[in-house]
Each structure stands twice: as structure tokens, then as C-alpha cells.
Amino acid sequence: MVRGRYLGRKCQKKSMEAIKKELKKIGYLALFFLLAFGYIILIMKLFLEEYSITTYVLGKAILGAIIAAKTVVILDVALKLEWLENRPRYLSVLYRTFVYTLAALILGSIEGFLEAYRGTRVISQAMAKFWQRESFSQILAVTLCLAVVFCLHNLWQEIDRYWGKGTLRKFFLGRS
């Protein structure tokens, strides 16, 4: 009986450590994406200010950063990239950037459709409303911004993997 309690506590301790590690990883990613999305939103607000258009999208940036961070963690685990190990590193960066951007576009489209559906409650009307609301130039601009952010993240990952895990963070965030 005592041995069973010991094993149970040991298992709980390992589970808590794994959860802490996962939350820490998602936290760093969410912070990175929040800074990147915040920068993009700031530029967008400055451009729109010239036309006296005000926007309030900070909440979307925070939610987008959390979703992007969790998506990256899930895709990193789900993608089997052994075939890229013996290839130049830029292929891994480009491939991951493409997959992450595509996933973000799909999730963004689903979100936009669900938002339209919530207003109409009819699938055909929601689809029509979704396509009326979205413009090609807006979708292209968002896609390009997302691709740049994901590319920066993937470059960071590859450089960190090459130099050794954590070395890049210590290089930038450590004391001289």
C-alpha cells in the first residue's frame, strides 16, 4: 500500500512538471506572438489613423497570440520532420512557415465563417456574408504578416537548435 502511494505521488509530480514545462513553452511563444502581432497592429493603426479610422483589436491580438502559440506547439509535435534532418535548414524553416501559415489561414477562415453563422444561423447566408465581408487584399496582407512572424519564429528555432537549446535565449536575454 505504501509503495502504491509513493508511485502515485511520483507520477503526480512528473505530471505537474510536464504541465509546468508545457505552460512555460506556451507562455514564451505567446509572448513572442503577442509582441509580433502587437507590432503589426500598431503599424496598421498608424496607417488607418491617417484616414481617421479607429480600430480596437488588442483583444484579438492577445487571443491570436495564445492560439498561435498553442497551434505551433501542437504542430511541432504532430509534424514528422525526419525527412528534413539531412537537408539544408532553410527547407525546414520554409516548410514549417508554410504549414503554420496555412493552418492559421484555415483557422481564421473557420473563425470568420462561425462569426457570420452566429449572425445568420443559415449556412448558405453565412457563407455569402463571409465572402462579402472578406477582401482579397485584406486576406493577402494578413497572410503575409503571419508568414513573416512564423518565419521569424522558425528561424529562431533552427538557430537555437544549431547553437544548442537555450543558447540563443541566453545570448539575447542573459547578462553580458
N, C-alpha and C positions, 0 to 999 in steps of 0.2 A: 504494500500500500504506500509506503513512504517513497519507494522508488518511482511509482506512478506519479506521485505529486511532483517529485523532482523533475521528471521528464516533461510533465505538463508545464511547469514553470519555465523550464529551459526552452520549450517550444514557444511559449508566450513571449519570452524575452527575444528570441530570434525573430518572431513575427513583428514585434514592436520595432526592432532595429531595422527590419526591411521596410516597414511603413515610414519610419523617420527618414531613411535614405531616399525613398521614393518621393516623399514630400519635399525634401531638400532639393532634389533634382528638378522637380516640377517648379519649385519656388525660384530657383536660379533661371530656369527657362522662361517662366512667366515674367520675371523682372526684365530679362533681355527683350522679350517681345513687347512688353509694356513700354519700354524706352524707345524701341524702334517704331512701334505704332504711334506712340505719342509724338515722336518727331515728324512722322508723316502727317498726322492730324494737325500739328502746328503749322506746317507748310501749307496744308490745304486751307486752314483758317485764314492764314495771311493772304493767300490768293483770293479767297472769297470776300475778305474784308474790303478789298478794292471795289467790289460791286455791292457793298452794303448788305451782304448776305451773312447772317449769323447762323452758326451751327453749334449744336451741343452733342458731342459724340464721345465724351470721356468715358462714359459707362460702357459704350460699345468697345472702346479700346481696351478697357480692363477685362471685360468678358472675352473679347477676341484673344487677348494675350494668354488668358488661362486656358481657353480652348486650344489655341495653337500649341501651347506647351504640352498639354496632355496628348494632343494628336501626335506631336513629334515623339514623345515617349512611347506611345503605342506603336507607331510606325517603325521606330527603331527596333523594337522587339519583334514586330511582325515580319519585317522585310528580311529576307535571307540574302545577304550580300556577299557570300563567299566567292562568287564568280568575279567580284571586283577586287579581291585581295591582291592578285598578281598583275593588276592593271595600274596605269597611272592614276594618281589620287584625284586628278581633276574629273575623271569619269565618275567617281563616287560622288563628288560634290555636285556635278551636273545632274546625275541620276536622282539623287535624293532631293535636290531642289525641284526637279520636275515633278516627282511623286508628291512631295509636300504641297507644292502649289496646286497641283491637280486636286488633291484631297481637300484643300482649303476652298477651291472653287466649287467643288461638289457640295461641301457642307454649307457654303454661303448661298448657293442656289437653293438648297433644301430649306434653309432658314428663310430666304425671301419668299419661296413658294408657300411655306407654312404661315408666314405673316399675311400673305394675300388670302390664303384659305381661311384664316381666322376671321377675316372681314367679310368674306362672301359665303362661306360654308358650302360652296359648289366647286368641284374640281375644275371644270371647264372655265368657269368665270375667274377662278383664282389663277389659272394658267394664263389667261388673257391679261388679267390685271398685272401679273408678274412681268410679262413681256412688255407691256406698255410702260411700266414704271422703270425698267432697266434700260439703260442706253449702252450701246456697244462701246463708246468711248469711256464711259464710267467703268464698265467691266474690265476693259483693257488697262486702264490706269490702276485699278485695284490689283489686277493680276501682276502687273509689272512691279508694283510696290511690294507685294507679297513675295514675288520671286527674288527680289533683291534682299529682302530680310531673311528669307530662308537660305539664300546663297551665302550670306554673311555667317549665319549660324553654322552651316555645313563646312565652310572654310575654317571656322574656329575649331570645329570638331576634328577635322582632318589634321590641322596643325597641332592641336593638343594631343592627338593620337600619335603623331610623328615624334614630338618632343617628349612625350611621356605624360600620362594622365595627371592633370592638375598643375603641370609646369607652366602652362600659358596663363592660367589664372594667377599663380604666384608671381609671374613676371609682371603682369599689369596691376594686380591689386596688392602685392606684397610691398614691404618697405625696402628701400634701396640699401 
